[in-house]
Amino acid sequence: MKHLFTHPLAILVACSASAHATDSPLEEIVISASRIPSTWSQVAPSITKLDQADLNAFGNTAIVDILQYQPSVSVSHTGGMGKAATVRIRGEEGYRTLVLLDGIPLTDTSGTQHGPRLEHLLSQGLTSVEILRGPQALLYGADAGGVINLSTRPESDGWQSSLTYEMGRYGHQAISLGSTMASEQGFFSLSHQDLSTDGFNASLSDANAPDTDGYDNTTTHLSGELRVRENVRASFTHRETEGDNEYDGCYNASFSLSNDCRDSYDMKVSGLGFAFDSFSSQHQVQLSRTETHKAFYSDAQFSFGAKGLLERVSYLGHSELTDSSTVVWGLDHEQSELDDGGFLRRRDQIGVFSEFQWSPFVDAFAALAARYDDNDDFGTHTSLRATLVKLNTTEHGVLKYKLSAGTGFRAPSLYEIAYNAGPFAYGEAAKQALKEEQSHGLDLGVEWIHEDGTHLQATLFKQIVSDEIFFDLQNYSGYLRDVGDASVKGLELVVSKPLGTSITVEANATLLDAERPDGSDRIYRPNEEAALSLTFAKPESSLSGHASVLYRGNAKDIDGSDIDAFTTLDLKLSWRIDRSLRAYIRIENALDADRREIPGYHAQGSTIFSGLTLNF
């Protein structure tokens, strides 16, 4: 099949029609840039924000299937739903991305590199998603190469409940229940989802007697907030996820290759927070615990498992010093733990940070931030970030110029250290002492917000990671250091445009050049990626719809061979039967594209889902 777009820039050309007036995005509130509410006009780092309507428009059950359409975000799947998925922001590894749910890190310390297991994260119950791109996320932790901030806070007051049942190809069935109650005194949110799919044969190596590789997921979420006093608020979050996944390509007790493989993944996330005002300052304290437990089975026999634990205490404060200046400060203390039954290791890291924000003129905004981290294994590090925003108001809109630069570091994970010190490492990996990765990056961008609601963005970016740690996928000797500087540079283009009052067109394109220190390509990174979304929603109409086109360019495999580009299309059509009942049809990969992102694995074919939602 020929690609719909031979170059991602062609998508942006498609958005050239006229539009009616809409509210300016300059006043939209975002949280991720400085951990406190900020208007878009003050933010220099690149951020994408999806609200409840955006998430509903996509309609995908798995959050990774929504993330792949966002600017500079690429996803690599190893099969169907529940199979290992890596989410890269601007070409950086997924474990350098910090994922937060209501402020709680979803970091799996039982994993190889302490990354989030996003393949198990369902979109049910989420009300907003913010994606902070680039390496300037140091206020959250110096190792965060990007931040995905997920929220379950209701967007509006009142009581709302819904029950949804969905079915589709591959034996897919999902039932979800959600209920929220919100007022000026606080909110309460409950959601529960049961999902199962028979799946399809995940691996090309399972060719003699191919079987289906299914997946089951049960997720329950509770969160709430209560205004205890006029100036005191208390909040809580609790989420439990149980995922059970079948896959191909494991080794049994006799060290023979088997395709009868299964892994279970359990995650429990809990958090308790307090926010209070005193004089001219605001303060937030949060205690959180993220517990993970995974187990792997081969030929129905237990192979290995591990437990992870991340306990975190964080404090955040901010105060307006003058009408034009604000200071933000805080402290994070994290204790991470890995226990695989034979190896138990714990590590503490303390981070202290501060940011000074200053608006010398009504159309200019600058910020300077610093973070000091003390890691048990790898000593102390200081990270810096500087940002600058300049607004230029014209007769028909506003130009926003932005500059952002920052540094950071990532300590080797507990698993990386344990593996190289264990019996399976050999050669250079067994002899090589791992050291922390260090990074720095630069963003330079411009935005144009027209009075008719058109929003255009263009950003040049470059980021460098020194002494990158990677697993030897060719000889399987262990974890190695890629001595020198691995770089990612590129151009990011984003446009949003309303067409009248009922249609919105959004598009983005990223040109990416990711290189190892020796100049070779970093694997699995598409050199071009683009997405185009069209949303139709009219209040007086019973019909609404959404169409998304994704183009993913060529990438490189481990052996240097090409991974072919592809274009895929997702569709959703929804219609209101009466005031409380809505039906929908959703089609993923409507063009039945061969969208294999990693060689050796099958990809999901064209899949139709249908469902009913009862609101009460």
Secondary structure, DSSP 8 states (H G I E B T S, - for coil): ---S-SSTHHHHHT----------GGG-EE-TTTSS-EEGGG--S-EEEE-HHHHHHH--SBTHHHHTTSTTEEEEESSSTTS-EEEEETT--GGGEEEEETTEE-B-TTSSS--B-GGG-B-TT--EEEEE-SS--GGG-TT-SEEEEEE---SSSEEEEEEEEEEETTTEEEEEEEEEEEETTEEEEEEEEEEEEEEE--BTT--SS---EEEEEEEEEEEEEEEEETTEEEEEEEEEEEEEEEES-EE-TTS-EES-EEEEEEEEEEEEEEEEEETTEEEEEEEEEEEEEEEEEETTEEEEEEEEEEEEEEEEEEEEEETTEEEEEEEEEEEEEEE-SS-EEEEEEEEEEEEEEEEEETTEEEEEEEEEEEETTTEEEEEEEEEEEEEEE-SSEEEEEEEEEEEEEE---HHHHHHHHSTT--HHHHH-----EEEEEEEEEEEEEETTS-EEEEEEEEEEEEEEEEE-TTT---EEEEEEEEEEEEEEEEEEEEETTTEEEEEEEEEEEEE-TTS-B-TT--SEEEEEEEEEE-TT-SEEEEEEEEEE--EE-TTS-EE--EEEEEEEEEEESSSSEEEEEEEESTT-----SSTTB-----EEEEEEEEE-
